[in-house]
Amino acid sequence: MEFMKEIVELGKKSFDKWKLDSTQFNYDLYTYIAAGTVGLIVKWINKGMKESIDSLVKKIDNFAQIFVKV
């Protein structure tokens, strides 16, 4: 659970990076992206972490950018 709290805190910082306002839609969007991010990390761990962390981070960032204009 601590891991999820850390992801939520990192996501809050992303609002500044993505220049998002604090509307309910944006919080819901963040929740959607965070859940997918956790899913990808869990999948990465379960598959033995064979993909590099840099590759995983790039994939997560690319997926997030589909929903948010940077």
Secondary structure, 3 states (H helix, E strand, C coil): CHHHHHHHHHHHHHHHHCCCCCCHHHHHHHHHHHHHHHHHHHHHHHCCCCCCHHHHHHHHHHHHHHHCCC
